[in-house]
Amino acid sequence: MDAISAYSFASCAWNALQAAPLILGPQAIVSLLTLGEYHPHEASGDIEYYLARSLGFALLALGLVTVVLTGSVPVGSVVDATQDTPSPYAAPVLLLTTLHHFASAFHGWARYTATDQAGYFLGFLGSAGLAAFGTWCLLFGGEKARISRRTGADKRTSGFPFRNAEADRRKAR
């Protein structure tokens, strides 16, 4: 499994982990993350439950779309899919989900510093970890094209500040 597939499955799992309590028990999440001024018999309770379930379904959809569009799960027939050709949507999806995790991490940290509730800190940790992993995948994840098929050497090597002995051997031939 390559790094992009690992990121997409981890992002999907994190989104599903966040979505499950929002869909199954929004009243528990609303009561855990609100301060003492929450009154469950107000009319806003129904709106909060609706919005919590909608967010849960949106997180599930984001996770599944991430897995499908990065090419981690083949959509067409297995005969048509080759392992060497990456999905053309992998880089844009990685960028968008990484930005989503950065924004979620920032929001979690801001809410944690304002309220000192552990739920926000746990959300921050998960989102920050995935944001860092997504950034790494954007920078270094899809690097198969820079490895020579003939020699197996990395094409990005240079002679500065050390000599590239592999390139010197190839030039001498």
Solvent accessible surface area in square Angstrom, and as a share of the most:
residue,aa,sasa,rsa
1,M,177,0.79
2,D,59,0.30
3,A,25,0.19
4,I,22,0.11
5,S,18,0.11
6,A,33,0.25
7,Y,0,0.00
8,S,0,0.00
9,F,78,0.32
10,A,39,0.30
11,S,0,0.00
12,C,22,0.13
13,A,63,0.48
14,W,45,0.16
15,N,0,0.00
16,A,35,0.27
17,L,116,0.58
18,Q,56,0.25
19,A,0,0.00
20,A,44,0.34
21,P,53,0.33
22,L,19,0.10
23,I,29,0.15
24,L,142,0.71
25,G,17,0.17
26,P,0,0.00
27,Q,95,0.42
28,A,52,0.40
29,I,38,0.19
30,V,18,0.10
31,S,63,0.41
32,L,124,0.62
33,L,57,0.28
34,T,48,0.28
35,L,87,0.43
36,G,82,0.79
37,E,121,0.54
38,Y,48,0.18
39,H,104,0.47
40,P,79,0.50
41,H,178,0.79
42,E,91,0.41
43,A,87,0.68
44,S,47,0.30
45,G,3,0.03
46,D,106,0.55
47,I,106,0.54
48,E,54,0.24
49,Y,53,0.20
50,Y,150,0.57
51,L,102,0.51
52,A,12,0.09
53,R,97,0.35
54,S,43,0.28
55,L,93,0.46
56,G,0,0.00
57,F,116,0.49
58,A,58,0.45
59,L,13,0.06
60,L,60,0.30
61,A,52,0.40
62,L,56,0.28
63,G,1,0.01
64,L,103,0.51
65,V,74,0.43
66,T,1,0.00
67,V,10,0.06
68,V,63,0.36
69,L,64,0.32
70,T,10,0.06
71,G,44,0.43
72,S,23,0.15
73,V,64,0.37
74,P,77,0.48
75,V,119,0.68
76,G,57,0.55
77,S,59,0.38
78,V,120,0.69
79,V,137,0.79
80,D,114,0.59
81,A,54,0.42
82,T,80,0.47
83,Q,168,0.75
84,D,124,0.64
85,T,94,0.55
86,P,111,0.70
87,S,27,0.18
88,P,112,0.70
89,Y,125,0.48
90,A,8,0.06
91,A,62,0.48
92,P,67,0.42
93,V,15,0.09
94,L,3,0.02
95,L,87,0.43
96,L,117,0.58
97,T,2,0.01
98,T,3,0.02
99,L,97,0.48
100,H,57,0.25
101,H,1,0.00
102,F,98,0.41
103,A,63,0.48
104,S,36,0.23
105,A,6,0.05
106,F,154,0.64
107,H,110,0.49
108,G,6,0.06
109,W,109,0.38
110,A,43,0.33
111,R,84,0.31
112,Y,61,0.23
113,T,79,0.46
114,A,76,0.59
115,T,25,0.15
116,D,111,0.57
117,Q,38,0.17
118,A,70,0.54
119,G,40,0.39
120,Y,31,0.12
121,F,65,0.27
122,L,113,0.56
123,G,20,0.19
124,F,47,0.20
125,L,89,0.44
126,G,19,0.18
127,S,1,0.01
128,A,32,0.25
129,G,44,0.42
130,L,17,0.09
131,A,1,0.01
132,A,63,0.49
133,F,65,0.27
134,G,0,0.00
135,T,47,0.27
136,W,119,0.42
137,C,3,0.02
138,L,65,0.32
139,L,110,0.55
140,F,104,0.43
141,G,17,0.16
142,G,59,0.56
143,E,36,0.16
144,K,132,0.56
145,A,87,0.68
146,R,117,0.43
147,I,86,0.44
148,S,18,0.11
149,R,244,0.89
150,R,184,0.67
151,T,51,0.30
152,G,51,0.49
153,A,24,0.18
154,D,45,0.24
155,K,132,0.56
156,R,120,0.44
157,T,78,0.45
158,S,77,0.49
159,G,47,0.45
160,F,178,0.74
161,P,94,0.59
162,F,161,0.67
163,R,193,0.70
164,N,32,0.17
165,A,58,0.45
166,E,53,0.24
167,A,21,0.16
168,D,54,0.28
169,R,138,0.50
170,R,83,0.30
171,K,165,0.70
172,A,90,0.70
173,R,203,0.74
